[in-house]
Amino acid sequence: GRGRGSTFTLTLQTVEHEATLDHHVPEAQPLVRGLRILLVEDHPSTAQAMRRLLIGMGHQVTVGATMREALEHAAKETFDLLISDLGLPDGDGLDLMRELRSSGLRGVCLSGYGMDADIRRSKDAGFSVHLVKPVDMRQLASAIAEATACGAPL
């Protein structure tokens, strides 16, 4: 009843540690800056966090939440890199990459799916790199460097 119950006190300490990389992530590559990136992510909080992270890395970022928005942005602007989720409300990132790669755009796939077949499908669609969510800053920076390096597959 009223006036009865429990009181809890929680004290948190911060511990600094270096993020560990998944064994599938390529070795760290030089940091790439100043790219014009088309970020396609339908979850607003994820899109906002990714946008801030990419801007903090020195990139210009345009965000689209759907395949249609992404195609509209791509028709009006020139981009150096596509970073896209696979599951979009009006299509998927695979179809989006297939459509945009004809213009020479390279891509990084961000997905919750990471089985060999998923990675193969994203590579077949034209993504240079397939990352499995969640990703950290080092993984993302390395994927961007790999995708934009000379000779990266289109």
C-alpha positions in Angstrom: 0.0 0.0 0.0 0.9 3.7 0.2 4.0 4.5 2.1 5.3 1.0 1.8 7.8 -0.5 -0.5 11.5 -0.6 -1.2 14.2 2.0 -1.9 17.1 1.1 -4.1 20.3 2.9 -4.6 22.4 2.2 -7.6 25.9 3.4 -8.1 27.6 3.0 -11.5 31.2 3.3 -12.3 32.6 3.9 -15.7 35.3 1.7 -17.0 37.4 2.6 -20.0 38.2 -0.2 -22.3 39.2 -0.7 -25.9 36.4 -2.1 -28.0 37.2 -5.5 -29.4 36.8 -6.3 -33.0 34.9 -9.3 -34.3 37.3 -11.8 -36.0 35.5 -11.2 -39.3 36.4 -7.5 -39.4 39.3 -6.6 -41.7 42.4 -5.0 -40.2 42.2 -1.3 -39.4 42.7 0.8 -42.5 43.5 4.5 -42.8 40.6 6.7 -41.7 38.7 8.0 -44.7 37.2 11.5 -44.4 35.1 13.9 -46.4 32.8 11.4 -48.2 29.3 12.2 -49.3 27.3 9.3 -47.8 23.8 8.3 -48.5 22.6 6.5 -45.3 19.4 4.5 -45.6 18.0 3.3 -42.3 14.3 3.1 -41.4 14.7 3.2 -37.6 14.8 6.9 -36.6 17.0 6.4 -33.5 19.5 4.2 -35.4 19.6 6.6 -38.3 20.2 9.5 -36.0 23.0 7.7 -34.1 24.6 6.6 -37.4 24.4 10.1 -38.9 26.0 11.6 -35.9 28.8 9.0 -35.9 29.5 9.5 -39.6 29.5 13.3 -39.3 31.9 12.9 -36.3 34.1 10.9 -38.7 34.2 13.9 -41.0 31.6 12.9 -43.6 28.6 14.7 -45.1 25.5 12.5 -44.6 22.1 12.5 -46.2 19.6 10.2 -44.6 16.7 8.3 -46.3 14.3 6.1 -44.4 12.9 4.2 -47.5 14.1 2.9 -50.8 12.0 5.6 -52.5 13.6 8.4 -50.5 17.1 7.0 -51.2 16.4 6.9 -54.9 15.1 10.5 -54.8 18.2 11.7 -53.0 20.4 9.8 -55.5 18.6 11.4 -58.4 19.3 14.9 -57.1 22.8 14.5 -55.5 26.1 12.7 -56.1 27.3 10.3 -53.4 30.6 8.6 -52.8 29.1 5.8 -50.7 25.8 4.1 -49.8 25.4 2.7 -46.3 22.1 0.8 -46.2 20.1 -1.5 -44.0 18.6 -4.5 -45.8 15.1 -4.4 -44.4 13.3 -1.2 -45.7 9.6 -0.5 -45.5 9.1 -0.3 -49.3 11.8 -2.7 -50.6 15.2 -3.9 -49.5 18.7 -2.7 -49.5 19.7 -5.4 -52.0 17.4 -4.0 -54.7 18.5 -0.5 -53.8 22.2 -1.4 -54.2 21.5 -3.2 -57.5 19.8 0.0 -58.8 22.5 2.5 -57.6 25.6 0.5 -58.5 25.0 1.1 -62.2 26.1 4.7 -61.4 29.4 3.4 -59.9 28.2 3.9 -56.3 29.9 1.6 -53.8 28.0 0.3 -50.8 28.3 -0.9 -47.2 25.5 -3.2 -46.0 24.4 -2.9 -42.4 22.2 -5.8 -41.4 21.0 -7.9 -38.5 21.6 -10.9 -40.8 25.1 -12.4 -41.0 24.9 -15.9 -42.3 27.1 -16.9 -45.2 24.1 -16.8 -47.5 23.2 -13.3 -46.4 26.7 -12.0 -47.0 26.8 -13.7 -50.4 23.5 -12.1 -51.4 24.7 -8.6 -50.4 28.0 -9.1 -52.3 26.1 -10.3 -55.3 23.9 -7.2 -55.2 27.0 -5.0 -55.3 27.8 -4.2 -51.7 31.5 -4.1 -51.1 31.3 -4.8 -47.4 28.6 -6.6 -45.2 28.5 -5.6 -41.6 26.3 -7.2 -39.0 24.6 -4.9 -36.4 25.5 -3.7 -34.0 28.8 -2.2 -35.2 31.3 0.0 -33.5 33.1 3.0 -34.8 36.3 1.0 -35.7 34.3 -1.6 -37.7 32.4 1.2 -39.6 35.6 3.2 -40.3 37.3 0.0 -41.6 34.4 -0.9 -43.8 34.2 2.6 -45.3 38.0 2.5 -46.0 37.6 -1.0 -47.6 34.6 0.0 -49.7 36.1 3.1 -51.0 39.6 1.8 -51.6 40.8 1.6 -55.2 39.9 -1.8 -56.7 37.0 -2.5 -54.3 34.4 -4.5 -56.1 31.4 -2.6 -57.6 
